[in-house]
Each structure stands twice: as structure tokens, then as C-alpha cells.
């Protein structure tokens, strides 16, 4: 299930489906949410997401993210690859480098609940 599919299911559970369907929908969401929390459970990935959330979409390259997160470029690359594959982050080519953006609205909202703010 992609992040967008889970987001659509999440909306259905919160008042857009019948009461009888809610338990089944919640069970379906639990798999997606557990995968999201597994990805967020890694300190490096969470640090990178927090930086992307704060700086805004498309502002940071992999090397900038690695420097700010205090990790090696290879570590940031592996983490960003997982987050991109999961549909939480997108990468956009800017000349010879890639710029990253947090695109999963559920993760965006979750970071706000954890106290995350924006620079933009």
C-alpha cells in the first residue's frame, strides 16, 4: 500500500465510512502505520525527516542533509532511499544533485504533533 492509499483509507476511517466498516479499515491501516512507525523509529531517518520538515520541500541535498544530521553521506543515502521507496519523501533533480522533500502528509502532521516547526 502506498502512502497515498493509506492516507485515503485514513480519511475513510475518520468519518467517511460506515460504522460497520471501521474495524476492518482500522486493521488495514495498522499494517501501514506500523511500517511508517518502523521507518520513523530509526534515529537517522527521523533526524532527516525532521530537517526536511523544518526546511521545507526541495531545499536540501543529500550532502546538506548528511552534514546537518551529523551522519556520513552513505548513511543518509541509504536512509533517504528507504524513505523515498516508502513514498514518505520525494527526490527532485537539480542539476547534478538531488533535492529532497517530505511529501507524506500524515508524517508531516505527526511531526507537528511532536513539536516540529517550519523555517519557511
N, CA, C and O atoms as a Tinker XYZ file with bonds, in Angstrom:
   480  protein
     1  N      0.853000   -1.173000    0.000000    73     2
     2  CA     0.000000    0.000000    0.000000    64     1     3
     3  C      0.895000    1.231000    0.000000    63     2     4     5
     4  O      1.845000    1.316000    0.778000    81     3
     5  N      0.592000    2.170000   -0.863000    73     3     6
     6  CA     1.375000    3.398000   -0.904000    64     5     7
     7  C      0.904000    4.349000    0.180000    63     6     8     9
     8  O     -0.152000    4.159000    0.783000    81     7
     9  N      1.695000    5.361000    0.412000    73     7    10
    10  CA     1.353000    6.370000    1.406000    64     9    11
    11  C      0.041000    7.064000    1.050000    63    10    12    13
    12  O     -0.760000    7.371000    1.933000    81    11
    13  N     -0.179000    7.311000   -0.238000    73    11    14
    14  CA    -1.425000    7.966000   -0.670000    64    13    15
    15  C     -2.636000    7.077000   -0.404000    63    14    16    17
    16  O     -3.683000    7.561000    0.027000    81    15
    17  N     -2.492000    5.763000   -0.663000    73    15    18
    18  CA    -3.593000    4.834000   -0.403000    64    17    19
    19  C     -3.930000    4.817000    1.078000    63    18    20    21
    20  O     -5.101000    4.825000    1.457000    81    19
    21  N     -2.905000    4.792000    1.910000    73    19    22
    22  CA    -3.121000    4.779000    3.355000    64    21    23
    23  C     -3.787000    6.065000    3.807000    63    22    24    25
    24  O     -4.649000    6.051000    4.686000    81    23
    25  N     -3.384000    7.185000    3.201000    73    23    26
    26  CA    -3.983000    8.472000    3.555000    64    25    27
    27  C     -5.471000    8.472000    3.204000    63    26    28    29
    28  O     -6.289000    8.969000    3.978000    81    27
    29  N     -5.822000    7.925000    2.056000    73    27    30
    30  CA    -7.227000    7.846000    1.650000    64    29    31
    31  C     -7.998000    6.944000    2.601000    63    30    32    33
    32  O     -9.127000    7.257000    2.977000    81    31
    33  N     -7.388000    5.816000    2.997000    73    31    34
    34  CA    -8.034000    4.928000    3.957000    64    33    35
    35  C     -8.176000    5.614000    5.300000    63    34    36    37
    36  O     -9.201000    5.468000    5.965000    81    35
    37  N     -7.171000    6.352000    5.703000    73    35    38
    38  CA    -7.199000    7.080000    6.969000    64    37    39
    39  C     -8.380000    8.047000    6.988000    63    38    40    41
    40  O     -9.074000    8.150000    7.999000    81    39
    41  N     -8.615000    8.750000    5.893000    73    39    42
    42  CA    -9.750000    9.668000    5.795000    64    41    43
    43  C    -11.075000    8.924000    5.904000    63    42    44    45
    44  O    -12.017000    9.418000    6.524000    81    43
    45  N    -11.151000    7.737000    5.305000    73    43    46
    46  CA   -12.382000    6.958000    5.369000    64    45    47
    47  C    -12.693000    6.537000    6.799000    63    46    48    49
    48  O    -13.851000    6.570000    7.216000    81    47
    49  N    -11.685000    6.147000    7.545000    73    47    50
    50  CA   -11.888000    5.697000    8.917000    64    49    51
    51  C    -12.386000    6.828000    9.790000    63    50    52    53
    52  O    -13.155000    6.589000   10.721000    81    51
    53  N    -11.972000    8.047000    9.518000    73    51    54
    54  CA   -12.326000    9.187000   10.357000    64    53    55
    55  C    -13.584000    9.882000    9.848000    63    54    56    57
    56  O    -13.574000   11.078000    9.556000    81    55
    57  N    -14.661000    9.115000    9.747000    73    55    58
    58  CA   -15.943000    9.727000    9.476000    64    57    59
    59  C    -16.461000    9.617000    8.062000    63    58    60    61
    60  O    -17.526000   10.161000    7.769000    81    59
    61  N    -15.766000    8.944000    7.177000    73    59    62
    62  CA   -16.226000    8.882000    5.798000    64    61    63
    63  C    -16.665000    7.480000    5.388000    63    62    64    65
    64  O    -16.985000    7.262000    4.219000    81    63
    65  N    -16.690000    6.534000    6.307000    73    63    66
    66  CA   -17.143000    5.180000    6.010000    64    65    67
    67  C    -18.234000    4.809000    6.992000    63    66    68    69
    68  O    -18.519000    5.561000    7.924000    81    67
    69  N    -18.844000    3.654000    6.789000    73    67    70
    70  CA   -19.892000    3.232000    7.708000    64    69    71
    71  C    -19.274000    2.720000    8.999000    63    70    72    73
    72  O    -18.105000    2.336000    9.025000    81    71
    73  N    -20.064000    2.715000   10.074000    73    71    74
    74  CA   -19.585000    2.257000   11.377000    64    73    75
    75  C    -19.195000    0.788000   11.328000    63    74    76    77
    76  O    -18.272000    0.372000   12.028000    81    75
    77  N    -19.883000   -0.003000   10.512000    73    75    78
    78  CA   -19.567000   -1.424000   10.408000    64    77    79
    79  C    -18.215000   -1.652000    9.747000    63    78    80    81
    80  O    -17.537000   -2.633000   10.052000    81    79
    81  N    -17.821000   -0.776000    8.863000    73    79    82
    82  CA   -16.556000   -0.930000    8.147000    64    81    83
    83  C    -15.352000   -0.459000    8.955000    63    82    84    85
    84  O    -14.218000   -0.812000    8.629000    81    83
    85  N    -15.574000    0.325000    9.996000    73    83    86
    86  CA   -14.473000    0.951000   10.731000    64    85    87
    87  C    -13.459000   -0.047000   11.274000    63    86    88    89
    88  O    -12.265000    0.178000   11.077000    81    87
    89  N    -13.845000   -1.143000   11.950000    73    87    90
    90  CA   -12.825000   -2.067000   12.463000    64    89    91
    91  C    -11.959000   -2.666000   11.356000    63    90    92    93
    92  O    -10.744000   -2.784000   11.518000    81    91
    93  N    -12.564000   -3.041000   10.248000    73    91    94
    94  CA   -11.791000   -3.606000    9.141000    64    93    95
    95  C    -10.842000   -2.566000    8.565000    63    94    96    97
    96  O     -9.700000   -2.877000    8.229000    81    95
    97  N    -11.316000   -1.334000    8.451000    73    95    98
    98  CA   -10.469000   -0.268000    7.922000    64    97    99
    99  C     -9.319000    0.030000    8.874000    63    98   100   101
   100  O     -8.190000    0.248000    8.435000    81    99
   101  N     -9.598000    0.040000   10.170000    73    99   102
   102  CA    -8.534000    0.278000   11.148000    64   101   103
   103  C     -7.494000   -0.826000   11.103000    63   102   104   105
   104  O     -6.299000   -0.558000   11.223000    81   103
   105  N     -7.937000   -2.067000   10.931000    73   103   106
   106  CA    -6.990000   -3.179000   10.824000    64   105   107
   107  C     -6.125000   -3.032000    9.578000    63   106   108   109
   108  O     -4.924000   -3.301000    9.617000    81   107
   109  N     -6.730000   -2.607000    8.477000    73   107   110
   110  CA    -5.963000   -2.399000    7.247000    64   109   111
   111  C     -4.942000   -1.284000    7.435000    63   110   112   113
   112  O     -3.823000   -1.376000    6.930000    81   111
   113  N     -5.315000   -0.245000    8.149000    73   111   114
   114  CA    -4.391000    0.865000    8.404000    64   113   115
   115  C     -3.263000    0.475000    9.342000    63   114   116   117
   116  O     -2.172000    1.038000    9.265000    81   115
   117  N     -3.510000   -0.476000   10.220000    73   115   118
   118  CA    -2.491000   -0.828000   11.211000    64   117   119
   119  C     -1.211000   -1.324000   10.550000    63   118   120   121
   120  O     -0.118000   -1.036000   11.036000    81   119
   121  N     -1.327000   -2.062000    9.455000    73   119   122
   122  CA    -0.127000   -2.522000    8.754000    64   121   123
   123  C      0.666000   -1.349000    8.200000    63   122   124   125
   124  O      1.889000   -1.300000    8.330000    81   123
   125  N     -0.031000   -0.408000    7.583000    73   123   126
   126  CA     0.659000    0.752000    7.015000    64   125   127
   127  C      1.276000    1.615000    8.110000    63   126   128   129
   128  O      2.426000    2.039000    8.000000    81   127
   129  N      0.508000    1.873000    9.167000    73   127   130
   130  CA     1.043000    2.696000   10.255000    64   129   131
   131  C      2.225000    2.012000   10.933000    63   130   132   133
   132  O      3.185000    2.682000   11.312000    81   131
   133  N      2.173000    0.692000   11.092000    73   131   134
   134  CA     3.306000    0.019000   11.734000    64   133   135
   135  C      4.559000    0.150000   10.875000    63   134   136   137
   136  O      5.659000    0.295000   11.408000    81   135
   137  N      4.405000    0.100000    9.549000    73   135   138
   138  CA     5.553000    0.307000    8.658000    64   137   139
   139  C      6.059000    1.744000    8.759000    63   138   140   141
   140  O      7.268000    1.977000    8.778000    81   139
   141  N      5.143000    2.702000    8.823000    73   139   142
   142  CA     5.541000    4.106000    8.973000    64   141   143
   143  C      6.304000    4.303000   10.274000    63   142   144   145
   144  O      7.351000    4.949000   10.290000    81   143
   145  N      5.783000    3.747000   11.365000    73   143   146
   146  CA     6.464000    3.894000   12.655000    64   145   147
   147  C      7.804000    3.156000   12.676000    63   146   148   149
   148  O      8.738000    3.594000   13.347000    81   147
   149  N      7.906000    2.034000   11.943000    73   147   150
   150  CA     9.193000    1.337000   11.844000    64   149   151
   151  C     10.218000    2.252000   11.178000    63   150   152   153
   152  O     11.363000    2.344000   11.623000    81   151
   153  N      9.800000    2.924000   10.114000    73   151   154
   154  CA    10.705000    3.839000    9.421000    64   153   155
   155  C     11.067000    5.034000   10.301000    63   154   156   157
   156  O     12.214000    5.481000   10.298000    81   155
   157  N     10.098000    5.550000   11.051000    73   155   158
   158  CA    10.354000    6.689000   11.941000    64   157   159
   159  C     11.143000    6.284000   13.178000    63   158   160   161
   160  O     11.720000    7.138000   13.851000    81   159
   161  N     11.172000    4.991000   13.483000    73   159   162
   162  CA    11.847000    4.509000   14.682000    64   161   163
   163  C     13.364000    4.543000   14.612000    63   162   164   165
   164  O     14.035000    4.362000   15.627000    81   163
   165  N     13.905000    4.770000   13.440000    73   163   166
   166  CA    15.358000    4.867000   13.285000    64   165   167
   167  C     15.778000    6.315000   13.515000    63   166   168   169
   168  O     15.264000    7.212000   12.847000    81   167
   169  N     16.705000    6.566000   14.448000    73   167   170
   170  CA    17.098000    7.949000   14.755000    64   169   171
   171  C     17.605000    8.740000   13.544000    63   170   172   173
   172  O     17.308000    9.928000   13.417000    81   171
   173  N     18.356000    8.102000   12.666000    73   171   174
   174  CA    18.869000    8.812000   11.490000    64   173   175
   175  C     17.732000    9.219000   10.567000    63   174   176   177
   176  O     17.671000   10.367000   10.125000    81   175
   177  N     16.836000    8.293000   10.273000    73   175   178
   178  CA    15.712000    8.625000    9.391000    64   177   179
   179  C     14.833000    9.707000   10.011000    63   178   180   181
   180  O     14.386000   10.617000    9.314000    81   179
   181  N     14.585000    9.613000   11.313000    73   179   182
   182  CA    13.758000   10.623000   11.978000    64   181   183
   183  C     14.446000   11.987000   11.946000    63   182   184   185
   184  O     13.784000   13.007000   11.754000    81   183
   185  N     15.767000   12.016000   12.134000    73   183   186
   186  CA    16.520000   13.273000   12.051000    64   185   187
   187  C     16.407000   13.887000   10.656000    63   186   188   189
   188  O     16.181000   15.089000   10.517000    81   187
   189  N     16.563000   13.061000    9.634000    73   187   190
   190  CA    16.465000   13.552000    8.253000    64   189   191
   191  C     15.066000   14.087000    7.959000    63   190   192   193
   192  O     14.919000   15.135000    7.331000    81   191
   193  N     14.040000   13.370000    8.412000    73   191   194
   194  CA    12.667000   13.834000    8.209000    64   193   195
   195  C     12.401000   15.138000    8.946000    63   194   196   197
   196  O     11.717000   16.022000    8.428000    81   195
   197  N     12.939000   15.258000   10.145000    73   195   198
   198  CA    12.764000   16.492000   10.917000    64   197   199
   199  C     13.414000   17.667000   10.193000    63   198   200   201
   200  O     12.847000   18.759000   10.148000    81   199
   201  N     14.589000   17.453000    9.633000    73   199   202
   202  CA    15.261000   18.507000    8.866000    64   201   203
   203  C     14.461000   18.878000    7.619000    63   202   204   205
   204  O     14.299000   20.059000    7.312000    81   203
   205  N     13.962000   17.876000    6.903000    73   203   206
   206  CA    13.160000   18.149000    5.705000    64   205   207
   207  C     11.879000   18.886000    6.065000    63   206   208   209
   208  O     11.452000   19.786000    5.342000    81   207
   209  N     11.274000   18.510000    7.169000    73   207   210
   210  CA    10.045000   19.166000    7.635000    64   209   211
   211  C     10.327000   20.625000    7.963000    63   210   212   213
   212  O      9.558000   21.505000    7.578000    81   211
   213  N     11.416000   20.888000    8.665000    73   211   214
   214  CA    11.748000   22.244000    9.092000    64   213   215
   215  C     12.107000   23.140000    7.908000    63   214   216   217
   216  O     11.628000   24.269000    7.810000    81   215
   217  N     12.942000   22.636000    7.018000    73   215   218
   218  CA    13.460000   23.465000    5.917000    64   217   219
   219  C     12.469000   23.657000    4.776000    63   218   220   221
   220  O     12.552000   24.650000    4.052000    81   219
   221  N     11.548000   22.741000    4.604000    73   219   222
   222  CA    10.581000   22.861000    3.521000    64   221   223
   223  C     10.986000   22.045000    2.313000    63   222   224   225
   224  O     12.122000   21.578000    2.227000    81   223
   225  N     10.064000   21.870000    1.378000    73   223   226
   226  CA    10.284000   20.981000    0.241000    64   225   227
   227  C     11.363000   21.455000   -0.723000    63   226   228   229
   228  O     11.433000   22.627000   -1.093000    81   227
   229  N     12.195000   20.505000   -1.113000    73   227   230
   230  CA    13.165000   20.742000   -2.165000    64   229   231
   231  C     14.311000   21.673000   -1.844000    63   230   232   233
   232  O     14.968000   22.176000   -2.756000    81   231
   233  N     14.571000   21.919000   -0.557000    73   231   234
   234  CA    15.626000   22.870000   -0.224000    64   233   235
   235  C     16.965000   22.212000    0.081000    63   234   236   237
   236  O     18.006000   22.853000   -0.060000    81   235
   237  N     16.962000   20.949000    0.496000    73   235   238
   238  CA    18.207000   20.323000    0.936000    64   237   239
   239  C     18.630000   19.159000    0.043000    63   238   240   241
   240  O     17.810000   18.346000   -0.385000    81   239
   241  N     19.935000   19.104000   -0.223000    73   239   242
   242  CA    20.509000   17.984000   -0.965000    64   241   243
   243  C     20.907000   16.895000    0.033000    63   242   244   245
   244  O     20.869000   17.104000    1.246000    81   243
   245  N     21.283000   15.743000   -0.491000    73   243   246
   246  CA    21.689000   14.648000    0.376000    64   245   247
   247  C     22.904000   15.025000    1.223000    63   246   248   249
   248  O     22.934000   14.732000    2.418000    81   247
   249  N     23.900000   15.665000    0.625000    73   247   250
   250  CA    25.094000   16.023000    1.395000    64   249   251
   251  C     24.770000   17.068000    2.461000    63   250   252   253
   252  O     25.324000   17.018000    3.559000    81   251
   253  N     23.879000   18.012000    2.153000    73   251   254
   254  CA    23.463000   19.000000    3.156000    64   253   255
   255  C     22.716000   18.322000    4.299000    63   254   256   257
   256  O     22.933000   18.642000    5.467000    81   255
   257  N     21.835000   17.386000    3.955000    73   255   258
   258  CA    21.110000   16.641000    4.984000    64   257   259
   259  C     22.069000   15.834000    5.850000    63   258   260   261
   260  O     21.941000   15.819000    7.074000    81   259
   261  N     23.030000   15.163000    5.215000    73   259   262
   262  CA    24.002000   14.363000    5.962000    64   261   263
   263  C     24.798000   15.243000    6.918000    63   262   264   265
   264  O     24.979000   14.889000    8.083000    81   263
   265  N     25.275000   16.388000    6.433000    73   263   266
   266  CA    26.041000   17.310000    7.279000    64   265   267
   267  C     25.223000   17.777000    8.474000    63   266   268   269
   268  O     25.697000   17.743000    9.610000    81   267
   269  N     23.997000   18.211000    8.217000    73   267   270
   270  CA    23.155000   18.744000    9.298000    64   269   271
   271  C     22.725000   17.662000   10.281000    63   270   272   273
   272  O     22.553000   17.931000   11.470000    81   271
   273  N     22.551000   16.442000    9.785000    73   271   274
   274  CA    22.145000   15.338000   10.659000    64   273   275
   275  C     23.334000   14.731000   11.392000    63   274   276   277
   276  O     23.163000   13.961000   12.336000    81   275
   277  N     24.545000   15.083000   10.952000    73   275   278
   278  CA    25.742000   14.555000   11.596000    64   277   279
   279  C     26.014000   13.096000   11.265000    63   278   280   281
   280  O     26.511000   12.342000   12.101000    81   279
   281  N     25.680000   12.701000   10.026000    73   279   282
   282  CA    25.912000   11.322000    9.594000    64   281   283
   283  C     26.723000   11.324000    8.303000    63   282   284   285
   284  O     26.849000   12.351000    7.637000    81   283
   285  N     27.265000   10.173000    7.964000    73   283   286
   286  CA    28.000000   10.031000    6.712000    64   285   287
   287  C     27.024000   10.104000    5.539000    63   286   288   289
   288  O     25.844000    9.781000    5.675000    81   287
   289  N     27.533000   10.531000    4.391000    73   287   290
   290  CA    26.704000   10.640000    3.195000    64   289   291
   291  C     26.092000    9.293000    2.825000    63   290   292   293
   292  O     24.925000    9.230000    2.437000    81   291
   293  N     26.866000    8.217000    2.941000    73   291   294
   294  CA    26.347000    6.883000    2.614000    64   293   295
   295  C     25.188000    6.499000    3.532000    63   294   296   297
   296  O     24.233000    5.860000    3.090000    81   295
   297  N     25.267000    6.881000    4.797000    73   295   298
   298  CA    24.194000    6.594000    5.753000    64   297   299
   299  C     22.940000    7.373000    5.383000    63   298   300   301
   300  O     21.837000    6.825000    5.394000    81   299
   301  N     23.109000    8.652000    5.055000    73   299   302
   302  CA    21.969000    9.478000    4.637000    64   301   303
   303  C     21.370000    8.941000    3.344000    63   302   304   305
   304  O     20.149000    8.913000    3.191000    81   303
   305  N     22.211000    8.519000    2.422000    73   303   306
   306  CA    21.742000    7.985000    1.150000    64   305   307
   307  C     20.870000    6.753000    1.358000    63   306   308   309
   308  O     19.797000    6.641000    0.765000    81   307
   309  N     21.327000    5.833000    2.195000    73   307   310
   310  CA    20.554000    4.616000    2.465000    64   309   311
   311  C     19.221000    4.952000    3.128000    63   310   312   313
   312  O     18.190000    4.377000    2.780000    81   311
   313  N     19.240000    5.875000    4.075000    73   311   314
   314  CA    18.014000    6.269000    4.777000    64   313   315
   315  C     17.037000    6.949000    3.824000    63   314   316   317
   316  O     15.842000    6.653000    3.845000    81   315
   317  N     17.533000    7.851000    2.995000    73   315   318
   318  CA    16.671000    8.562000    2.047000    64   317   319
   319  C     16.102000    7.619000    0.991000    63   318   320   321
   320  O     14.975000    7.802000    0.532000    81   319
   321  N     16.879000    6.616000    0.609000    73   319   322
   322  CA    16.391000    5.629000   -0.355000    64   321   323
   323  C     15.186000    4.873000    0.223000    63   322   324   325
   324  O     14.191000    4.663000   -0.471000    81   323
   325  N     15.281000    4.465000    1.498000    73   323   326
   326  CA    14.155000    3.780000    2.147000    64   325   327
   327  C     12.931000    4.688000    2.241000    63   326   328   329
   328  O     11.812000    4.260000    1.961000    81   327
   329  N     13.146000    5.933000    2.634000    73   327   330
   330  CA    12.040000    6.880000    2.787000    64   329   331
   331  C     11.396000    7.214000    1.443000    63   330   332   333
   332  O     10.186000    7.425000    1.366000    81   331
   333  N     12.201000    7.261000    0.396000    73   331   334
   334  CA    11.680000    7.525000   -0.947000    64   333   335
   335  C     10.877000    6.329000   -1.450000    63   334   336   337
   336  O      9.790000    6.492000   -2.003000    81   335
   337  N     11.412000    5.140000   -1.257000    73   335   338
   338  CA    10.712000    3.921000   -1.664000    64   337   339
   339  C      9.371000    3.793000   -0.952000    63   338   340   341
   340  O      8.394000    3.324000   -1.536000    81   339
   341  N      9.327000    4.209000    0.309000    73   339   342
   342  CA     8.090000    4.136000    1.094000    64   341   343
   343  C      7.094000    5.229000    0.717000    63   342   344   345
   344  O      5.946000    5.188000    1.161000    81   343
   345  N      7.507000    6.207000   -0.092000    73   343   346
   346  CA     6.612000    7.282000   -0.505000    64   345   347
   347  C      6.489000    8.405000    0.507000    63   346   348   349
   348  O      5.590000    9.239000    0.403000    81   347
   349  N      7.384000    8.436000    1.486000    73   347   350
   350  CA     7.356000    9.483000    2.510000    64   349   351
   351  C      8.104000   10.719000    2.025000    63   350   352   353
   352  O      7.754000   11.846000    2.376000    81   351
   353  N      9.126000   10.499000    1.224000    73   351   354
   354  CA     9.995000   11.564000    0.712000    64   353   355
   355  C     10.056000   11.442000   -0.806000    63   354   356   357
   356  O      9.977000   10.340000   -1.349000    81   355
   357  N     10.197000   12.567000   -1.485000    73   355   358
   358  CA    10.455000   12.547000   -2.925000    64   357   359
   359  C     11.782000   13.244000   -3.200000    63   358   360   361
   360  O     12.231000   14.096000   -2.433000    81   359
   361  N     12.392000   12.858000   -4.311000    73   359   362
   362  CA    13.656000   13.453000   -4.733000    64   361   363
   363  C     13.451000   14.110000   -6.092000    63   362   364   365
   364  O     12.817000   13.542000   -6.981000    81   363
   365  N     13.999000   15.314000   -6.238000    73   363   366
   366  CA    13.906000   16.059000   -7.491000    64   365   367
   367  C     15.311000   16.442000   -7.927000    63   366   368   369
   368  O     16.101000   16.962000   -7.139000    81   367
   369  N     15.612000   16.180000   -9.190000    73   367   370
   370  CA    16.941000   16.504000   -9.709000    64   369   371
   371  C     17.083000   18.012000   -9.867000    63   370   372   373
   372  O     16.203000   18.690000  -10.397000    81   371
   373  N     18.230000   18.518000   -9.386000    73   371   374
   374  CA    18.580000   19.932000   -9.518000    64   373   375
   375  C     20.008000   19.967000  -10.043000    63   374   376   377
   376  O     20.965000   20.004000   -9.270000    81   375
   377  N     20.140000   19.955000  -11.376000    73   375   378
   378  CA    21.468000   19.870000  -11.973000    64   377   379
   379  C     22.071000   18.503000  -11.695000    63   378   380   381
   380  O     21.517000   17.480000  -12.099000    81   379
   381  N     23.209000   18.484000  -11.004000    73   379   382
   382  CA    23.892000   17.228000  -10.707000    64   381   383
   383  C     23.486000   16.634000   -9.368000    63   382   384   385
   384  O     23.906000   15.526000   -9.034000    81   383
   385  N     22.680000   17.346000   -8.599000    73   383   386
   386  CA    22.305000   16.810000   -7.291000    64   385   387
   387  C     20.805000   16.622000   -7.176000    63   386   388   389
   388  O     20.023000   17.152000   -7.966000    81   387
   389  N     20.431000   15.853000   -6.173000    73   387   390
   390  CA    19.025000   15.609000   -5.877000    64   389   391
   391  C     18.642000   16.439000   -4.662000    63   390   392   393
   392  O     19.409000   16.557000   -3.706000    81   391
   393  N     17.455000   17.008000   -4.711000    73   391   394
   394  CA    16.906000   17.747000   -3.572000    64   393   395
   395  C     15.706000   16.961000   -3.064000    63   394   396   397
   396  O     14.939000   16.397000   -3.846000    81   395
   397  N     15.556000   16.932000   -1.761000    73   395   398
   398  CA    14.560000   16.068000   -1.134000    64   397   399
   399  C     13.445000   16.868000   -0.484000    63   398   400   401
   400  O     13.640000   18.000000   -0.041000    81   399
   401  N     12.260000   16.245000   -0.438000    73   399   402
   402  CA    11.092000   16.882000    0.173000    64   401   403
   403  C     10.269000   15.835000    0.912000    63   402   404   405
   404  O     10.103000   14.711000    0.437000    81   403
   405  N      9.764000   16.210000    2.061000    73   403   406
   406  CA     8.813000   15.394000    2.805000    64   405   407
   407  C      7.461000   15.552000    2.118000    63   406   408   409
   408  O      6.937000   16.663000    2.033000    81   407
   409  N      6.892000   14.454000    1.629000    73   407   410
   410  CA     5.642000   14.551000    0.877000    64   409   411
   411  C      4.489000   13.783000    1.505000    63   410   412   413
   412  O      3.358000   13.892000    1.032000    81   411
   413  N      4.738000   13.018000    2.546000    73   411   414
   414  CA     3.669000   12.266000    3.211000    64   413   415
   415  C      2.997000   13.183000    4.228000    63   414   416   417
   416  O      3.595000   13.551000    5.239000    81   415
   417  N      1.756000   13.543000    3.952000    73   415   418
   418  CA     1.033000   14.487000    4.807000    64   417   419
   419  C      0.809000   13.932000    6.212000    63   418   420   421
   420  O      0.805000   14.688000    7.183000    81   419
   421  N      0.625000   12.622000    6.325000    73   419   422
   422  CA     0.429000   12.030000    7.659000    64   421   423
   423  C      1.688000   12.195000    8.500000    63   422   424   425
   424  O      1.603000   12.536000    9.680000    81   423
   425  N      2.846000   11.960000    7.912000    73   423   426
   426  CA     4.108000   12.128000    8.637000    64   425   427
   427  C      4.320000   13.604000    8.948000    63   426   428   429
   428  O      4.802000   13.949000   10.027000    81   427
   429  N      3.964000   14.469000    8.017000    73   427   430
   430  CA     4.062000   15.916000    8.235000    64   429   431
   431  C      3.261000   16.312000    9.482000    63   430   432   433
   432  O      3.767000   17.009000   10.361000    81   431
   433  N      2.004000   15.856000    9.543000    73   431   434
   434  CA     1.157000   16.175000   10.705000    64   433   435
   435  C      1.717000   15.566000   11.986000    63   434   436   437
   436  O      1.680000   16.193000   13.045000    81   435
   437  N      2.230000   14.358000   11.889000    73   435   438
   438  CA     2.805000   13.696000   13.057000    64   437   439
   439  C      3.998000   14.482000   13.597000    63   438   440   441
   440  O      4.147000   14.622000   14.811000    81   439
   441  N      4.841000   14.990000   12.715000    73   439   442
   442  CA     5.983000   15.797000   13.154000    64   441   443
   443  C      5.522000   17.079000   13.839000    63   442   444   445
   444  O      6.175000   17.550000   14.770000    81   443
   445  N      4.408000   17.647000   13.391000    73   443   446
   446  CA     3.844000   18.814000   14.084000    64   445   447
   447  C      3.405000   18.436000   15.493000    63   446   448   449
   448  O      3.636000   19.188000   16.440000    81   447
   449  N      2.777000   17.277000   15.633000    73   447   450
   450  CA     2.335000   16.820000   16.957000    64   449   451
   451  C      3.523000   16.592000   17.888000    63   450   452   453
   452  O      3.403000   16.732000   19.105000    81   451
   453  N      4.662000   16.241000   17.310000    73   451   454
   454  CA     5.873000   16.021000   18.110000    64   453   455
   455  C      6.602000   17.322000   18.412000    63   454   456   457
   456  O      7.637000   17.319000   19.078000    81   455
   457  N      6.062000   18.433000   17.923000    73   455   458
   458  CA     6.660000   19.737000   18.203000    64   457   459
   459  C      7.467000   20.317000   17.069000    63   458   460   461
   460  O      8.138000   21.335000   17.244000    81   459
   461  N      7.415000   19.683000   15.895000    73   459   462
   462  CA     8.166000   20.181000   14.748000    64   461   463
   463  C      7.604000   21.487000   14.218000    63   462   464   465
   464  O      6.391000   21.692000   14.197000    81   463
   465  N      8.498000   22.366000   13.790000    73   463   466
   466  CA     8.095000   23.650000   13.221000    64   465   467
   467  C      8.712000   23.800000   11.837000    63   466   468   469
   468  O      9.430000   22.917000   11.368000    81   467
   469  N      8.430000   24.914000   11.195000    73   467   470
   470  CA     8.957000   25.209000    9.860000    64   469   471
   471  C      9.830000   26.455000    9.902000    63   470   472   473
   472  O      9.585000   27.374000   10.684000    81   471
   473  N     10.848000   26.472000    9.055000    73   471   474
   474  CA    11.650000   27.684000    8.867000    64   473   475
   475  C     10.988000   28.575000    7.827000    63   474   476   477
   476  O     11.181000   29.791000    7.835000    81   475
   477  N     10.214000   27.979000    6.937000    73   475   478
   478  CA     9.593000   28.726000    5.827000    64   477   479
   479  C      8.222000   29.231000    6.198000    63   478   480
   480  O      7.561000   29.876000    5.385000    81   479
